[in-house]
């Protein structure tokens, strides 16, 4: 006797849940050939497209399921997932809410709504949705973690930590929980617990594509006398610039220090204190005894807020770059300010930290100010529509040694949370960093200075997404600085 459609769907679903999508898909087609009105087959076939990162195809199939059964909550919720992945945010939110209306106790729909709202920066609404999802599923670890992350981003660290404590009682060795909690410890300045928890990143999804040199023993504080230690960057240029300050400390322990970094950093970091040799990422390595990611060094060294090394600046402009940029840019007296407004768009939260260049128009209008673009790559296209004069130096900047020489000639750098802020701080040059409401952990909370960089001043959003308010503060500070420079 041939299997019924429901039996075939059940078999296909088991394969789908096991990740065997190529085996599940023809079974759904078989059911639909037999009965084109089999809504579950349309829905689950759509979810295969979603799992394959084909959101528009998923939308098409799940919409067909909804035409057949318009009051099915799971169809609405999963259509919301597909629409959100396709960038159709408001439609996604509408379907999540429809799923909740049809089934108020549907925890997944509340959670999915929270995820979408958080990614849109609507934190208060996201937290409310996450709370309801957790109320309906109080022992669900993912619900606890999602709410804790949103609370961390809202600055409610104590409640977030309480939720992570509950989650870890249920799943003590979950690397995502440890990593997410580490960011709250670090944001609060609790480096004692923060660095230890931060090492869980190597077991979490956040380190996919970052792990390397696993065949070399990790350095965890062993004697380095007569040994060679390989240091390497990890997450980006800014992180390498921030944490290369630890090279002199490992050098002082008797190590020969080899640094592996991206090519644009090589000329600048070849002169870093404590570094004996610099090699480009991907080049053959010399014989080494230990390896350490740069961002693991503070934990090994036991750094606290009070013992962060070299806050006054620890990098210098290479002589070759300084000579290249020795000629004056202009004879006209002016307060020379370098601007950087766009971070790496691949950063998970870049939409919240990058600032549209046009928002700086009020700064450009301050009398006696001359602006220079420090932007490389993404963001440069905004120069054409900025609406105010700003000199683009990017074509003349070949690497970070050139960038350092430019920063050294400026009176001030104003930057979003991106590489130029770290470069200016590492050089000990004046810089103002304009931060989002939910800042990266390294900027801590509620302070206008940084223990990492003595020359930096921090300007913070007071309301999520409100660049106008914080840039008004920047404008007033620039006007004051310009007035003082004339006297």
C-alpha positions as CSV (number, residue, x, y, z in Angstrom):
1,X,0.0,0.0,0.0
2,X,1.5,3.4,-1.0
3,X,2.4,5.9,1.7
4,X,-0.1,8.6,2.3
5,X,0.7,12.3,1.8
6,X,0.9,12.9,5.5
7,X,3.4,10.0,5.9
8,X,5.5,11.3,3.1
9,X,5.5,14.8,4.6
10,X,6.5,13.4,8.0
11,X,9.4,11.4,6.4
12,X,10.5,14.6,4.5
13,X,10.3,16.7,7.7
14,X,12.6,14.2,9.5
15,X,15.2,14.5,6.7
16,X,14.8,18.3,6.6
17,X,15.4,18.6,10.4
18,X,18.6,16.4,9.9
19,X,19.9,18.9,7.3
20,X,19.3,16.4,4.4
21,X,17.6,19.0,2.2
22,X,18.3,17.4,-1.1
23,X,16.6,14.2,0.0
24,X,13.6,16.0,1.6
25,X,12.8,18.3,-1.4
26,X,11.7,15.7,-3.9
27,X,9.3,14.2,-1.3
28,X,7.5,17.5,-0.9
29,X,7.3,17.8,-4.7
30,X,5.9,14.3,-4.8
31,X,3.1,15.3,-2.4
32,X,2.4,18.5,-4.4
33,X,2.2,16.6,-7.7
34,X,-0.4,14.4,-6.0
35,X,-2.2,17.2,-4.3
36,X,-1.4,20.9,-5.2
37,X,-3.5,22.0,-2.2
38,X,-1.2,20.3,0.4
39,X,-0.5,23.4,2.4
40,X,2.0,21.8,4.7
41,X,4.1,20.6,1.8
42,X,4.1,24.2,0.3
43,X,5.1,25.6,3.8
44,X,7.9,23.1,4.5
45,X,9.2,23.3,0.9
46,X,9.4,27.0,1.5
47,X,11.4,26.4,4.6
48,X,13.9,24.4,2.6
49,X,14.4,27.5,0.4
50,X,14.9,29.6,3.6
51,X,17.4,27.1,4.9
52,X,19.3,27.4,1.6
53,X,19.4,31.2,2.0
54,X,16.9,31.8,-0.9
55,X,14.4,34.0,1.0
56,X,12.4,35.2,-2.0
57,X,11.7,31.6,-3.1
58,X,10.8,30.8,0.5
59,X,8.3,33.7,0.5
60,X,6.7,32.6,-2.7
61,X,6.1,29.0,-1.4
62,X,5.0,30.0,2.1
63,X,2.6,32.5,0.6
64,X,1.0,29.7,-1.4
65,X,0.6,27.7,1.8
66,X,-1.1,30.8,3.4
67,X,-3.5,31.2,0.5
68,X,-4.7,27.7,1.3
69,X,-4.7,28.1,5.1
70,X,-4.7,31.8,5.9
71,X,-5.2,31.3,9.7
72,X,-2.2,29.0,10.3
73,X,0.1,30.8,12.9
74,X,3.3,28.9,12.0
75,X,2.9,29.9,8.3
76,X,2.7,33.5,9.3
77,X,5.6,33.3,11.6
78,X,7.9,31.5,9.1
79,X,6.8,33.8,6.3
80,X,7.9,36.6,8.6
81,X,11.3,35.0,8.8
82,X,11.6,34.7,5.1
83,X,10.4,38.3,4.5
84,X,12.9,39.6,7.1
85,X,15.7,37.7,5.4
86,X,14.6,39.3,2.1
87,X,14.8,42.8,3.7
88,X,11.0,43.4,3.7
89,X,11.0,44.3,7.4
90,X,7.6,45.9,7.9
91,X,5.9,43.0,6.1
92,X,7.8,40.6,8.3
93,X,6.7,42.4,11.5
94,X,3.1,42.3,10.3
95,X,3.2,38.5,9.8
96,X,4.9,37.9,13.2
97,X,2.1,40.0,14.8
98,X,-0.6,38.1,12.9
99,X,0.8,34.8,14.1
100,X,0.6,36.2,17.7
101,X,-2.9,37.4,17.1
102,X,-4.0,34.0,15.9
103,X,-2.1,32.2,18.7
104,X,-1.2,34.5,21.7
105,X,0.7,31.6,23.4
106,X,3.0,31.0,20.3
107,X,6.4,31.5,21.9
108,X,8.4,31.3,18.7
109,X,6.4,34.1,17.1
110,X,7.1,36.4,20.0
111,X,10.7,35.5,19.8
112,X,10.9,36.0,16.1
113,X,9.3,39.4,16.5
114,X,11.9,40.3,19.1
115,X,14.8,39.3,16.8
116,X,13.5,41.4,14.0
117,X,12.8,44.4,16.2
118,X,16.3,44.2,17.8
119,X,18.0,44.1,14.4
120,X,16.0,47.2,13.5
121,X,17.3,49.0,16.6
122,X,13.8,49.0,18.2
123,X,15.2,47.8,21.6
124,X,12.2,48.6,23.8
125,X,9.8,46.8,21.6
126,X,12.3,43.9,21.2
127,X,12.7,43.6,24.9
128,X,8.9,43.4,25.4
129,X,8.6,40.7,22.7
130,X,11.5,38.7,24.2
131,X,9.9,39.0,27.7
132,X,6.7,37.5,26.4
133,X,8.5,34.7,24.6
134,X,10.4,33.9,27.8
135,X,7.2,34.0,29.9
136,X,5.7,31.4,27.6
137,X,8.9,29.3,27.6
138,X,10.7,30.1,30.9
139,X,13.3,27.4,30.6
140,X,14.3,28.0,27.0
141,X,18.0,28.9,26.9
142,X,17.7,30.8,23.6
143,X,14.9,32.9,25.0
144,X,17.0,33.8,28.1
145,X,20.0,34.6,26.0
146,X,18.1,36.7,23.5
147,X,16.5,38.8,26.2
148,X,19.9,39.2,28.0
149,X,21.6,40.4,24.9
150,X,18.9,43.0,24.2
151,X,19.1,44.2,27.9
152,X,22.9,44.5,27.6
153,X,22.4,46.7,24.5
154,X,20.0,48.8,26.5
155,X,22.5,49.2,29.2
156,X,20.6,47.1,31.7
157,X,23.5,44.9,32.7
158,X,22.4,43.6,36.1
159,X,19.2,42.0,34.8
160,X,21.1,40.7,31.8
161,X,23.6,38.9,34.0
162,X,20.8,37.4,36.1
163,X,19.3,35.9,32.9
164,X,22.7,34.5,31.8
165,X,23.1,32.9,35.3
166,X,19.8,31.2,34.8
167,X,20.7,30.1,31.3
168,X,24.0,28.6,32.4
169,X,22.4,26.6,35.1
170,X,20.5,24.9,32.3
171,X,23.4,24.7,29.8
172,X,26.7,25.5,31.6
173,X,29.0,24.8,28.7
174,X,27.3,26.7,26.0
175,X,29.9,28.9,24.3
176,X,27.4,31.4,23.0
177,X,26.2,32.1,26.5
178,X,29.7,32.6,27.8
179,X,30.7,34.8,24.9
180,X,27.6,37.0,25.1
181,X,28.0,37.4,28.8
182,X,31.7,38.3,28.4
183,X,30.7,41.4,26.4
184,X,28.5,42.6,29.4
185,X,31.4,42.1,31.8
186,X,33.8,44.0,29.6
187,X,31.3,46.7,28.9
188,X,30.9,47.2,32.7
189,X,34.7,47.3,33.1
190,X,34.7,44.0,35.0
191,X,37.8,42.8,33.2
192,X,38.6,40.1,35.8
193,X,35.6,38.0,34.7
194,X,35.4,39.5,31.2
195,X,38.7,38.3,29.8
196,X,38.1,34.7,31.0
197,X,34.6,34.6,29.5
198,X,35.8,36.3,26.3
199,X,38.0,33.3,25.5
200,X,34.8,31.3,24.9
201,X,34.6,33.1,21.5
202,X,36.9,30.5,20.0
203,X,34.2,27.9,20.5
204,X,31.3,30.0,19.4
205,X,29.9,30.9,16.0
206,X,31.4,34.3,16.3
207,X,34.9,32.9,15.6
208,X,34.0,31.1,12.4
209,X,36.6,32.1,9.8
210,X,38.8,33.7,12.5
211,X,40.5,30.6,13.9
212,X,44.0,29.8,12.6
213,X,47.3,28.3,13.7
214,X,45.6,25.6,15.7
215,X,48.6,23.4,15.2
216,X,50.8,25.8,17.3
217,X,50.5,25.7,21.1
218,X,48.5,28.6,22.5
219,X,50.5,30.8,24.9
220,X,48.7,31.0,28.2
221,X,51.5,32.6,30.3
222,X,54.3,30.1,30.0
223,X,57.9,31.1,30.4
224,X,59.0,32.9,27.2
225,X,62.7,33.3,27.8
226,X,64.5,32.2,24.6
227,X,61.2,31.3,23.0
228,X,59.5,32.8,19.9
229,X,55.9,34.0,20.2
230,X,53.7,34.5,17.2
231,X,51.0,37.3,17.6
232,X,48.3,37.7,15.1
233,X,45.4,39.9,14.4
234,X,41.9,38.6,14.7
235,X,38.8,40.6,14.0
236,X,39.9,43.7,12.1
237,X,42.4,46.5,11.7
238,X,41.1,48.5,14.7
239,X,41.6,45.5,17.0
240,X,45.2,45.0,15.8
241,X,45.9,48.7,16.4
242,X,44.4,48.6,19.8
243,X,46.1,45.5,21.1
244,X,49.6,45.7,19.6
245,X,50.3,47.8,22.7
246,X,50.9,44.4,24.5
247,X,53.9,43.5,22.3
248,X,56.4,45.2,24.6
249,X,55.0,43.3,27.6
250,X,55.6,39.9,26.0
251,X,59.0,41.1,24.7
252,X,59.9,42.0,28.3
253,X,59.4,38.3,29.2
254,X,62.3,37.3,27.0
255,X,60.4,36.4,23.8
256,X,61.3,37.0,20.2
257,X,58.0,38.5,18.9
258,X,56.7,37.8,15.4
259,X,53.6,39.6,14.3
260,X,51.4,38.4,11.5
261,X,49.1,41.1,10.1
262,X,47.3,42.2,7.0
263,X,49.5,43.9,4.4
264,X,48.1,47.5,4.9
265,X,49.3,47.4,8.5
266,X,52.8,46.1,7.9
267,X,54.7,49.3,7.3
268,X,53.2,51.0,10.4
269,X,53.4,48.0,12.7
270,X,57.0,47.1,11.7
271,X,58.0,50.0,13.9
272,X,55.8,48.9,16.9
273,X,57.7,48.5,20.1
274,X,58.4,45.0,21.1
275,X,57.9,43.5,17.6
276,X,61.0,41.8,16.1
277,X,59.5,40.6,12.8
278,X,56.4,41.4,10.8
279,X,55.0,39.0,8.2
280,X,52.0,39.4,6.0
281,X,48.9,37.3,6.6
282,X,49.2,34.2,4.4
283,X,53.0,34.2,4.1
284,X,55.0,31.2,5.4
285,X,55.7,31.4,9.1
286,X,59.1,31.1,10.8
287,X,59.6,28.5,13.5
288,X,57.7,29.6,16.6
289,X,57.1,28.1,20.0
290,X,53.7,29.6,20.9
291,X,50.9,31.6,19.3
292,X,48.5,34.2,20.7
293,X,45.7,36.2,19.2
294,X,46.3,39.9,20.1
295,X,43.0,40.1,21.8
296,X,43.8,37.3,24.2
297,X,46.8,39.1,25.6
298,X,44.9,41.3,28.1
299,X,43.5,38.2,29.7
300,X,46.9,36.5,30.0
301,X,48.4,39.7,31.3
302,X,45.6,40.2,33.8
303,X,44.8,43.7,32.6
304,X,42.4,45.8,34.7
305,X,41.0,49.2,34.0
306,X,43.9,50.6,36.1
307,X,46.7,48.6,34.4
308,X,45.9,49.0,30.7
309,X,49.4,49.8,29.1
310,X,50.4,52.7,27.0
311,X,47.2,54.8,27.0
312,X,49.2,57.9,26.0
313,X,50.2,56.5,22.6
314,X,52.5,53.7,21.5
315,X,52.8,54.0,17.7
316,X,54.9,56.4,15.7
317,X,54.7,57.5,12.1
318,X,57.2,55.7,9.9
319,X,59.9,58.1,8.5
320,X,59.1,57.2,4.9
321,X,55.5,58.2,5.3
322,X,56.3,61.4,7.3
323,X,58.6,62.5,4.5
324,X,55.9,61.9,1.8
325,X,53.4,64.0,3.7
326,X,55.8,66.7,4.8
327,X,54.6,69.4,2.5
328,X,51.9,71.8,3.8
329,X,48.4,71.1,2.5
330,X,47.3,74.7,2.5
331,X,48.6,78.1,3.3
332,X,45.2,79.2,4.6
333,X,44.9,79.1,8.4
334,X,42.3,76.7,9.6
335,X,41.4,74.1,12.1
336,X,42.2,70.9,10.2
337,X,39.8,68.1,11.1
338,X,39.8,64.6,9.6
339,X,36.4,62.8,9.3
340,X,35.6,59.1,9.2
341,X,31.9,58.2,9.2
342,X,31.6,54.7,7.9
343,X,32.8,51.4,9.6
344,X,33.2,48.0,8.0
345,X,29.8,47.2,6.6
346,X,30.4,43.5,7.4
347,X,30.3,44.3,11.1
348,X,27.2,42.8,12.6
349,X,26.0,46.1,14.1
350,X,27.5,48.5,11.6
351,X,24.1,50.0,10.8
352,X,24.1,51.5,14.3
353,X,27.6,52.7,14.6
354,X,28.2,54.3,11.1
355,X,26.9,57.8,10.6
356,X,25.7,59.3,7.3
357,X,28.2,61.9,6.1
358,X,25.5,64.4,5.5
359,X,24.8,64.5,9.3
360,X,28.2,66.3,9.7
361,X,26.9,69.4,7.8
362,X,26.6,71.4,10.9
363,X,30.3,70.7,11.8
364,X,31.3,71.8,8.3
365,X,29.6,75.1,8.8
366,X,31.7,76.1,11.8
367,X,33.8,79.1,10.8
368,X,37.5,78.5,10.5
369,X,37.2,74.7,10.0
370,X,38.6,72.7,7.1
371,X,37.5,69.1,6.7
372,X,39.5,66.2,5.3
373,X,38.1,62.8,4.5
374,X,39.9,59.8,6.1
375,X,37.4,57.4,4.6
376,X,38.7,54.4,2.6
377,X,36.5,52.0,0.7
378,X,32.7,51.9,1.7
379,X,31.4,55.3,2.5
380,X,33.4,57.3,0.0
381,X,30.5,57.4,-2.4
382,X,28.8,59.7,0.1
383,X,31.3,62.5,-0.7
384,X,29.5,63.2,-3.9
385,X,26.3,64.1,-2.1
386,X,27.6,65.5,1.2
387,X,26.5,69.1,0.4
388,X,29.6,70.7,2.0
389,X,33.3,71.0,1.2
390,X,35.5,68.1,2.3
391,X,38.9,67.2,0.8
392,X,39.2,63.6,-0.2
393,X,42.7,62.2,0.7
394,X,41.9,58.6,0.1
395,X,43.5,58.3,-3.3
396,X,46.8,59.4,-1.9
397,X,46.7,57.0,1.1
398,X,48.2,53.6,0.3
399,X,48.3,52.0,3.7
400,X,48.1,52.7,7.4
401,X,51.6,54.3,7.5
402,X,50.2,57.0,5.2
403,X,47.1,57.3,7.3
404,X,49.2,57.7,10.4
405,X,51.2,60.5,8.7
406,X,47.9,62.3,7.7
407,X,46.5,62.0,11.3
408,X,49.7,63.4,12.7
409,X,49.2,66.6,10.5
410,X,45.6,67.1,11.6
411,X,44.5,69.1,14.6
412,X,41.7,66.7,15.3
413,X,40.1,63.5,14.1
414,X,36.3,63.0,14.4
415,X,35.3,59.4,13.8
416,X,32.5,56.9,14.3
417,X,33.5,53.7,16.1
418,X,36.0,52.6,13.4
419,X,39.7,52.3,12.6
420,X,40.7,56.0,12.5
421,X,39.7,56.4,16.1
422,X,42.0,53.6,17.1
423,X,44.8,54.9,14.9
424,X,44.6,58.4,16.4
425,X,44.5,57.0,19.9
426,X,47.5,54.7,19.2
427,X,49.5,57.7,17.9
428,X,48.4,59.8,20.9
429,X,46.7,62.3,18.6
430,X,43.5,64.2,19.5
431,X,40.3,62.4,18.4
432,X,36.7,62.5,19.2
433,X,34.7,59.3,18.8
434,X,30.9,59.6,18.2
435,X,29.3,56.5,19.7
436,X,25.9,54.8,19.3
437,X,23.6,54.4,22.2
438,X,24.6,50.7,22.5
439,X,28.4,51.0,22.3
440,X,31.0,48.3,21.7
441,X,32.4,46.9,25.0
442,X,35.7,48.7,24.7
443,X,34.1,52.1,25.2
444,X,32.5,51.2,28.4
445,X,29.4,53.1,29.6
446,X,28.7,56.6,30.7
447,X,32.1,58.1,30.4
448,X,33.6,60.7,28.0
449,X,37.1,59.4,28.2
450,X,38.8,56.1,27.5
451,X,41.2,54.2,29.6
452,X,42.6,52.7,26.4
453,X,43.5,56.0,24.8
454,X,44.3,59.1,26.7
455,X,43.9,61.4,23.7
456,X,40.3,60.4,22.9
457,X,37.1,62.1,23.9
458,X,33.9,60.2,23.6
459,X,30.5,61.6,22.5
460,X,27.5,59.3,23.1
461,X,24.1,59.1,21.6
462,X,21.5,59.7,24.4
463,X,18.8,58.0,22.4
464,X,19.0,55.0,20.1
465,X,19.5,56.2,16.5
466,X,19.6,59.9,17.3
467,X,22.7,61.2,15.6
468,X,21.3,64.8,15.4
469,X,21.5,65.3,19.2
470,X,25.0,64.0,19.7
471,X,26.4,65.8,16.6
472,X,24.9,69.0,18.0
473,X,27.2,68.5,21.0
474,X,30.1,67.8,18.6
475,X,29.4,71.0,16.6
476,X,29.4,73.1,19.8
477,X,32.7,71.5,20.9
478,X,34.2,72.2,17.4
479,X,33.0,75.8,17.5
480,X,34.7,76.2,20.9
481,X,37.9,74.6,19.7
482,X,37.9,76.8,16.5
483,X,37.4,79.9,18.6
484,X,40.3,79.0,20.9
485,X,42.6,78.2,17.9
486,X,42.2,81.8,16.7
487,X,43.4,83.4,19.9
